[in-house]
Amino acid sequence: MVNNNDVVKIAVHGTGMGGKDMVNVYCYKFTTDIAITETAFLAQVQIFIVSMMAAIALWMKTTVKYSYCIAFNVTQNIEIGSINLSVAGAKTDDTLPFGVAALTTGRTAQLKVRGRKFLWGLVESASDNQYWIGQVVSALATYAAKYLEGSTWDAGKKKLVVGVLYGVAHVFTAITSTAASGTPAYQRRRKPTT
């Protein structure tokens, strides 16, 4: 069962350029009137993640695919399960170099505590003179808004509240605002063995 105030991490997995792995981890606190089964929880997570990722997938190459996610209950220290996503890019032109990504930042009330999401696999036509074009900025703003909004269902009785875990004690703090960067960002990728 997933209980009221359980903190859940959702790792969204995909493959991109050259078959390289892409992973973004989202952290949510689940608020509910009554506990729900893992199956019911995963069904709602699937709807939410697909909707959020679809906002930016229109500007990703067709070979970029977000195929599944794994949910882990941090509060109970157990894996909830995994679900299929089937979100694929829609563009056929060349991708930007690996490491170049769209960036959204979630801000919290805690100083220097934030959640950053790098989205890889965007195509060259998404940028112009070192800036994202207007349609991409709009798509990123939609993604960022859905990321902040979380997910609410059952007439508002169940909600995923977005946040981050910080510090040694992994304290959950809610994200209060998001911003999408109008310029491409770069995330240095590490070798799997480091």
C-alpha positions in Angstrom: 0.0 0.0 0.0 1.0 3.6 -0.6 0.1 5.7 2.4 -0.6 9.3 3.2 2.7 11.4 3.2 4.8 8.6 1.7 7.7 10.1 -0.2 8.2 8.4 -3.6 11.0 8.6 -6.1 10.1 7.9 -9.8 13.0 7.1 -12.1 12.0 7.7 -15.7 14.3 5.7 -18.0 14.9 6.1 -21.7 17.3 5.6 -24.5 18.7 8.3 -26.7 21.5 9.0 -29.2 23.5 5.9 -29.9 21.4 3.9 -27.4 22.7 5.8 -24.4 20.7 5.6 -21.2 18.8 8.7 -20.1 17.3 8.8 -16.5 15.5 11.6 -14.7 14.4 11.0 -11.1 11.4 12.8 -9.8 10.5 13.0 -6.1 7.0 13.3 -4.8 5.1 13.3 -1.5 1.8 11.4 -1.9 -1.1 12.9 0.0 -4.3 10.9 0.3 -7.5 10.4 2.3 -6.9 6.6 2.3 -4.0 4.4 1.4 -4.1 2.9 -2.1 -2.6 -0.2 -3.7 0.7 -0.1 -5.6 -1.2 -1.0 -8.8 -3.6 1.9 -8.5 -0.7 4.3 -7.7 1.3 3.1 -10.7 -1.6 3.6 -13.0 -1.9 7.2 -12.0 1.9 7.8 -12.2 1.8 6.4 -15.8 -0.9 8.8 -16.9 0.9 11.7 -15.3 4.5 11.0 -16.5 3.3 10.3 -20.1 1.4 13.6 -20.1 4.4 15.5 -18.8 7.0 14.0 -21.1 4.7 14.4 -24.2 5.0 18.1 -23.8 8.6 18.1 -24.9 8.7 14.9 -26.9 7.5 16.8 -30.0 11.0 18.4 -30.2 13.0 15.2 -29.6 14.4 12.9 -32.3 12.3 9.8 -33.2 15.1 7.5 -31.8 14.7 9.1 -28.4 12.3 7.0 -26.3 11.2 7.0 -22.7 10.2 3.4 -22.2 9.6 2.8 -18.5 9.8 4.1 -15.0 10.5 2.6 -11.6 8.7 3.9 -8.5 10.4 3.5 -5.1 8.7 4.3 -1.8 11.4 6.1 0.2 9.4 6.2 3.4 8.8 2.5 3.4 12.2 1.7 1.8 10.5 -0.6 -0.8 10.2 -0.7 -4.6 6.6 -0.1 -5.6 7.1 -1.4 -9.2 7.7 -0.4 -12.8 5.4 0.6 -15.6 5.8 1.1 -19.4 5.6 4.6 -20.8 6.0 4.5 -24.6 6.9 8.2 -25.1 9.0 8.7 -28.3 10.4 11.8 -30.0 8.7 13.1 -33.1 11.4 14.8 -35.2 13.6 13.2 -37.8 16.4 15.8 -38.1 19.8 15.6 -36.3 20.0 15.8 -32.6 22.1 18.4 -30.7 25.4 17.0 -29.4 25.1 14.5 -26.5 25.2 16.4 -23.2 23.3 19.4 -24.6 19.8 19.4 -23.1 16.8 21.5 -22.2 16.8 22.4 -18.5 14.0 23.1 -16.1 14.7 24.1 -12.5 12.3 23.6 -9.6 12.9 26.1 -6.7 12.1 25.4 -3.0 11.8 27.6 0.0 15.2 26.3 1.2 18.3 28.3 0.1 20.3 26.5 -2.6 18.0 23.5 -2.6 16.5 22.9 -6.1 15.5 20.2 -8.5 16.9 20.3 -12.0 15.7 18.2 -14.9 17.9 17.8 -18.0 16.0 16.7 -21.1 18.2 15.2 -23.8 17.6 14.3 -27.4 16.3 17.6 -28.7 16.9 18.2 -32.4 19.0 20.9 -34.1 15.9 22.7 -35.4 14.8 23.3 -31.8 17.5 26.0 -31.4 18.5 29.1 -33.3 21.6 31.1 -32.5 22.2 29.5 -29.1 18.6 30.0 -27.9 15.6 27.7 -28.0 13.0 28.7 -30.6 9.6 30.0 -29.4 7.8 26.7 -29.8 10.4 24.9 -27.7 10.3 27.5 -25.0 6.5 27.1 -24.9 6.8 23.3 -24.8 9.4 23.6 -21.9 7.1 25.9 -20.1 4.3 23.3 -20.4 6.6 20.6 -19.2 7.7 22.8 -16.2 4.1 23.6 -15.3 3.1 19.9 -15.3 6.2 19.0 -13.3 5.3 21.7 -10.7 1.6 20.8 -10.7 2.1 17.2 -9.9 -0.9 15.0 -10.3 -4.3 15.2 -8.6 -7.1 12.6 -8.9 -10.1 11.2 -7.1 -11.8 14.6 -6.9 -8.7 16.1 -5.3 -8.4 13.5 -2.5 -5.1 12.1 -3.9 -2.2 14.2 -5.0 1.5 13.9 -5.9 3.3 17.0 -4.5 6.7 17.6 -6.2 9.8 18.2 -4.2 13.4 17.2 -3.6 15.2 15.2 -0.9 18.1 17.1 0.5 20.8 16.8 3.1 22.2 13.7 4.9 18.8 12.9 6.4 17.0 13.2 3.0 14.5 15.7 4.1 11.6 16.3 1.7 11.0 19.9 0.7 8.3 20.9 -1.7 9.1 22.7 -5.0 7.3 26.1 -5.0 8.1 27.3 -8.5 9.7 26.1 -11.8 11.5 27.9 -14.6 12.5 26.7 -18.0 15.8 27.9 -19.4 15.5 29.7 -22.8 19.1 28.5 -23.7 20.4 25.0 -24.2 22.2 23.6 -21.1 25.0 21.1 -20.8 25.2 18.3 -18.4 28.5 16.5 -18.3 28.0 12.8 -18.5 30.0 10.4 -16.4 31.3 7.0 -17.5 29.3 4.2 -15.9 32.3 3.1 -13.9 32.9 6.4 -12.1 
